[in-house]
Amino acid sequence: MLWLPPALPDQRTAIRRAGPRDAAAMASVHVMSWQATYRGQIGDAYLDGLTVPAFDRHWRHIFAARGWAFVATVDDRVVGVASGGKCRRRNLAEGEVYVLYLDPVYKGLGLGRALFDACHYELARRGHADCLVWVLGTNADARGFYERLGGDLVAEGEIVLGGERLREVGYRWPA
Ligand SMILES: CC(C)(COP(=O)(O)OP(=O)(O)OC[C@H]1O[C@@H](n2cnc3c(N)ncnc32)[C@H](O)[C@@H]1OP(=O)(O)O)[C@@H](O)C(=O)NCCC(=O)NCCS
């Protein structure tokens, strides 16, 4: 199997498929990770306005629309979230990893790679020939991670968040 999670001393780690019952825990990790990661990269007002109930609704909507996601767990507690699907820019790739966020406490332990591999595998299984990820240009840590995982820088774009125009870059992997 491609995406065995790393072993942490004295803790049981797992990567598994997520469902509606995980939505609240996923929302909590998602908001925490956004606020920790993007402080200084995205405006404070926008980050401080993110709420767990809104992200909970977002995840429930994804599952209701037959979307898929994976979670990383440590001792059965959700500490990471990832999801993907059809690429929003079909001229760049067929599949896309939309979301990949960890509780900051569990960064650097191999869980990000395991979640990414799970998404990459799922995209290939669903017939998507390749895979794209968008990342903020200023998110140097994530860019280093994606480059370490062998992604090729193939695109640049802009995203508007909280009224700010931010540069984003796209990395691509073959299937
Ligand atoms: C980005 C993120 C998902 C990576 O997950 P992680 O668990 O911290 O990374 P891993 O431990 O799985 O690292 C996998 C490999 O990448 C390497 N790596 C990680 N960050 C790196 C960096 N900044 N520069 C270079 N290499 C890096 C690791 O050393 C490891 O290499 P190895 O397997 O050869 O030893 C995680 O740190 C995170 O959630 N960051 C905040 C949210 C975020 O920015 N998400 C991406 C949004 S697009």
The ligand as an SDF file (V2000), in Angstrom:
LIG
                    3D

 48 50  0  0  0  0  0  0  0  0999 V2000
    2.6230   21.0320    4.2740 C   0  0  0  0  0  0  0  0  0  0  0  0
    2.2800   19.8550    5.1980 C   0  0  0  0  0  0  0  0  0  0  0  0
    0.9810   19.2000    4.7400 C   0  0  0  0  0  0  0  0  0  0  0  0
    3.4300   18.8380    5.1000 C   0  0  0  0  0  0  0  0  0  0  0  0
    3.1510   17.7500    5.9440 O   0  0  0  0  0  0  0  0  0  0  0  0
    4.2560   17.2050    6.9940 P   0  0  0  0  0  0  0  0  0  0  0  0
    3.6940   16.0500    7.6930 O   0  0  0  0  0  0  0  0  0  0  0  0
    4.7000   18.3790    7.7980 O   0  0  0  0  0  0  0  0  0  0  0  0
    5.4380   16.7640    6.0140 O   0  0  0  0  0  0  0  0  0  0  0  0
    6.1490   15.3060    6.0200 P   0  0  0  0  0  0  0  0  0  0  0  0
    6.7280   15.1000    7.3680 O   0  0  0  0  0  0  0  0  0  0  0  0
    5.2120   14.3000    5.4930 O   0  0  0  0  0  0  0  0  0  0  0  0
    7.3340   15.5690    4.9910 O   0  0  0  0  0  0  0  0  0  0  0  0
    7.5030   14.7470    3.8370 C   0  0  0  0  0  0  0  0  0  0  0  0
    8.8570   15.0420    3.2460 C   0  0  0  0  0  0  0  0  0  0  0  0
    8.9360   16.4370    2.8620 O   0  0  0  0  0  0  0  0  0  0  0  0
   10.0520   17.0440    3.5060 C   0  0  0  0  0  0  0  0  0  0  0  0
    9.6840   18.4180    3.8150 N   0  0  0  0  0  0  0  0  0  0  0  0
    8.6720   18.8460    4.5970 C   0  0  0  0  0  0  0  0  0  0  0  0
    8.6490   20.1980    4.6250 N   0  0  0  0  0  0  0  0  0  0  0  0
    9.6780   20.5960    3.8400 C   0  0  0  0  0  0  0  0  0  0  0  0
   10.1930   21.8800    3.4690 C   0  0  0  0  0  0  0  0  0  0  0  0
    9.6370   23.0040    3.9140 N   0  0  0  0  0  0  0  0  0  0  0  0
   11.2700   21.9310    2.6540 N   0  0  0  0  0  0  0  0  0  0  0  0
   11.8510   20.7880    2.1840 C   0  0  0  0  0  0  0  0  0  0  0  0
   11.4190   19.5450    2.5060 N   0  0  0  0  0  0  0  0  0  0  0  0
   10.3360   19.4620    3.3220 C   0  0  0  0  0  0  0  0  0  0  0  0
   10.2910   16.2290    4.7460 C   0  0  0  0  0  0  0  0  0  0  0  0
   11.6220   16.3780    5.2090 O   0  0  0  0  0  0  0  0  0  0  0  0
    9.9800   14.8320    4.2550 C   0  0  0  0  0  0  0  0  0  0  0  0
   11.0890   14.3640    3.5110 O   0  0  0  0  0  0  0  0  0  0  0  0
   11.4890   12.7860    3.5820 P   0  0  0  0  0  0  0  0  0  0  0  0
   10.1980   11.9940    3.4910 O   0  0  0  0  0  0  0  0  0  0  0  0
   12.3770   12.6090    2.4270 O   0  0  0  0  0  0  0  0  0  0  0  0
   12.1500   12.6330    4.9120 O   0  0  0  0  0  0  0  0  0  0  0  0
    2.1360   20.2850    6.6900 C   0  0  0  0  0  0  0  0  0  0  0  0
    3.3740   20.7580    7.1530 O   0  0  0  0  0  0  0  0  0  0  0  0
    1.0700   21.3280    6.9260 C   0  0  0  0  0  0  0  0  0  0  0  0
   -0.0600   21.0040    7.2330 O   0  0  0  0  0  0  0  0  0  0  0  0
    1.4620   22.6180    6.8030 N   0  0  0  0  0  0  0  0  0  0  0  0
    0.5340   23.7020    7.0800 C   0  0  0  0  0  0  0  0  0  0  0  0
   -0.6120   23.7510    6.1060 C   0  0  0  0  0  0  0  0  0  0  0  0
   -0.1890   23.9210    4.6660 C   0  0  0  0  0  0  0  0  0  0  0  0
    0.6360   24.7780    4.3130 O   0  0  0  0  0  0  0  0  0  0  0  0
   -0.7920   23.1050    3.8010 N   0  0  0  0  0  0  0  0  0  0  0  0
   -0.5690   23.1630    2.3770 C   0  0  0  0  0  0  0  0  0  0  0  0
   -1.5490   24.0640    1.7590 C   0  0  0  0  0  0  0  0  0  0  0  0
   -1.4040   24.0920   -0.0250 S   0  0  0  0  0  0  0  0  0  0  0  0
  1  2  1  0
  2  3  1  0
  2  4  1  0
  2 36  1  0
  4  5  1  0
  5  6  1  0
  6  7  2  0
  6  8  1  0
  6  9  1  0
  9 10  1  0
 10 11  2  0
 10 12  1  0
 10 13  1  0
 13 14  1  0
 14 15  1  0
 15 16  1  0
 15 30  1  0
 16 17  1  0
 17 18  1  0
 17 28  1  0
 18 19  1  0
 18 27  1  0
 19 20  2  0
 20 21  1  0
 21 22  1  0
 21 27  2  0
 22 23  1  0
 22 24  2  0
 24 25  1  0
 25 26  2  0
 26 27  1  0
 28 29  1  0
 28 30  1  0
 30 31  1  0
 31 32  1  0
 32 33  2  0
 32 34  1  0
 32 35  1  0
 36 37  1  0
 36 38  1  0
 38 39  2  0
 38 40  1  0
 40 41  1  0
 41 42  1  0
 42 43  1  0
 43 44  2  0
 43 45  1  0
 45 46  1  0
 46 47  1  0
 47 48  1  0
M  END
$$$$
